[in-house]
Every structure is written in structure tokens, then in C-alpha cells.
Amino acid sequence: MAYKHTNSKGKTYTLYYKDVILRGGKEQRIYFFAVDSDKGTPTDLPEGKTVAENKRNGFLVIKNK
């Protein structure tokens, strides 16, 4: 089940992930919030993480607990 979060401005975002390959050849999983995305896979919030919101612009970020 995908994690959804509504920010203070009333817009609902879904959490997605995507596996990318960095320049050194290392593979890394990135997480991002979007209203609708065909670039990633919907996912649950990773264990040990919380969601924080930038109060000025409403952007959502994932932080360690």
C-alpha cells in the first residue's frame, strides 16, 4: 500500500521510489513525493523514517527518526 500525505496547503502526495545508478556505478534507491508519477513505484514509508514539511512552501521530505 502506498504512503500518502496531505500537506498544510491541502495537496495530497504519494511516496514513490526509484533505483538509480550513480556515476561511480553504485546503485541507490531514491524516494520522492509526487501527485502522480510514471517514473517511480508507489511505496510505504521506510522503517525508521518520518515525514517533515517545509513550512514556507509545503514541500515534503523524509527524515530519520
LINGIVEN-V315306 format. One record per residue. N is the residue number from 0. RES is the residue in one letter. SS is DSSP state (H for helix, E for strand, - for the rest). PHI is phi in degrees with one decimal (* if undefined). NEAR is the number of other ideal C-beta (glycine too) atoms within 12 Angstrom. Layout:
# LINGIVEN-V315306
n=<N/N>
res=<RES/RES>
ss=<SS/SS>
phi=<PHI/PHI>
near=<NEAR/NEAR>
This chain:
# LINGIVEN-V315306
n=<0/1/2/3/4/5/6/7/8/9/10/11/12/13/14/15/16/17/18/19/20/21/22/23/24/25/26/27/28/29/30/31/32/33/34/35/36/37/38/39/40/41/42/43/44/45/46/47/48/49/50/51/52/53/54/55/56/57/58/59/60/61/62/63/64>
res=<M/A/Y/K/H/T/N/S/K/G/K/T/Y/T/L/Y/Y/K/D/V/I/L/R/G/G/K/E/Q/R/I/Y/F/F/A/V/D/S/D/K/G/T/P/T/D/L/P/E/G/K/T/V/A/E/N/K/R/N/G/F/L/V/I/K/N/K>
ss=<-/-/-/E/E/E/-/-/-/-/-/E/E/E/E/E/E/E/E/E/E/-/-/-/-/-/E/E/E/E/E/E/E/E/-/-/-/-/-/-/E/E/-/-/-/-/-/-/E/E/E/E/E/-/-/-/-/-/-/E/E/E/E/E/->
phi=<*/-79.3/-82.0/-121.6/-141.5/-102.7/-81.5/-67.8/-88.8/89.7/-96.0/-97.0/-117.9/-110.8/-86.6/-124.1/-132.4/-150.1/-89.6/-123.2/-109.2/-78.0/-57.6/-78.1/93.6/-77.3/-92.3/-141.3/-95.7/-112.2/-115.0/-152.8/-100.6/-153.0/-70.3/-155.1/-143.5/-103.4/-91.5/-136.8/-113.0/-60.5/-148.2/-82.0/-69.1/-61.0/-64.3/84.7/-117.6/-131.9/-105.7/-122.7/-122.2/-73.6/-66.3/-74.9/-120.7/81.9/-67.8/-100.6/-134.8/-103.3/-126.6/-71.8/-67.0>
near=<9/21/26/22/27/17/22/17/16/9/19/19/29/27/30/28/26/20/16/16/12/11/8/7/8/10/12/14/18/20/30/24/33/26/17/15/19/10/14/21/19/23/26/19/24/18/11/9/19/16/25/18/21/15/12/9/12/19/20/32/21/28/15/11/11>
